[in-house]
Amino acid sequence: MNPTEIKKFYDEKGYVAINGFLSKDQVEELTSQTDRFIKEVIPAIPAEEVYYENKLDQSTLKQIQHMHDFDPWFNNLANSKEVMGLAELLLGGKAVLKNTQYFNKIPYQGKETPAHQDGYYFMIMPQVALTMWLSLGDADAENGAVCYIPGSHKKGMREHGKTALLGFSQGVTDWSDEDSEAEVQMKAGAGDILVHHSLTIHRANSNNSNRDRRAIGFIFYGSDVVIDEKAHAEYKKKLDTDLSKQGKI
Ligand SMILES: O=C(O)CCC(=O)C(=O)O
């Protein structure tokens, strides 16, 4: 797809997949930089930026937040002309980087991602924001590929409620058969990128395979959005308190 087709698809469906966004060599470099971050940078960053399936077992690493704030290599990647350029194309104007994340579903233990809209967490007006999901390996039905509901970004914000799932504390509460029928599963390979609108409903199954399901995420807002900082800070404080009570961070 050329840039015009990518934008058209994204505007219509609320998501787009670009296969081969990274070359094989670039995937290798991203993988080795991710492994370096895990080994060398994680020990030096605040505990609340790192989530484990089991906090006492570092091999169960599940999520890292704000990687670009702690590491120049990831800061350069997130601000590269390829990544930033794609964000600006799809947002239709200047983009502001908000987060660089690591996602893994570890073999057999990686839990499901509840159906949600990222905009529910963002607390922004208007909902001009997107999330990119850059695959480090194969993602499929068995290990929990991301699923999207096409066109859901045009139907506003759905009801969300608390979930027990670390890293995805909120989920759509009124999921219907219609949603199950509409959703599409996004199989991805190493170097493929998925991008979704902040109102696009998405979810993923748990990992029922002996393979990891690793990805790097980027979140960008349009430069004109307004953040409800007070609501955001209260939400974050409550989340950290809950997680710490549960011994998760
Ligand atoms: O990695 C996943 O399963 C989901 C990630 C996600 O929800 C997101 O990037 O917004």
The ligand as a MOL file (V3000), in Angstrom:
LIG
                    3D

  0  0  0     0  0            999 V3000
M  V30 BEGIN CTAB
M  V30 COUNTS 10 9 0 0 0
M  V30 BEGIN ATOM
M  V30 1 O -0.1870 -6.5790 23.1410 0
M  V30 2 C -1.4080 -6.7080 23.2780 0
M  V30 3 O -1.9490 -7.7840 23.4820 0
M  V30 4 C -2.3230 -5.5270 23.1820 0
M  V30 5 C -1.6340 -4.2420 23.1090 0
M  V30 6 C -2.5950 -3.1250 23.2190 0
M  V30 7 O -3.6660 -3.2350 23.7460 0
M  V30 8 C -2.2150 -1.8390 22.6710 0
M  V30 9 O -1.0970 -1.7240 22.1170 0
M  V30 10 O -3.0240 -0.9070 22.7620 0
M  V30 END ATOM
M  V30 BEGIN BOND
M  V30 1 2 1 2
M  V30 2 1 2 3
M  V30 3 1 2 4
M  V30 4 1 4 5
M  V30 5 1 5 6
M  V30 6 2 6 7
M  V30 7 1 6 8
M  V30 8 2 8 9
M  V30 9 1 8 10
M  V30 END BOND
M  V30 END CTAB
M  END
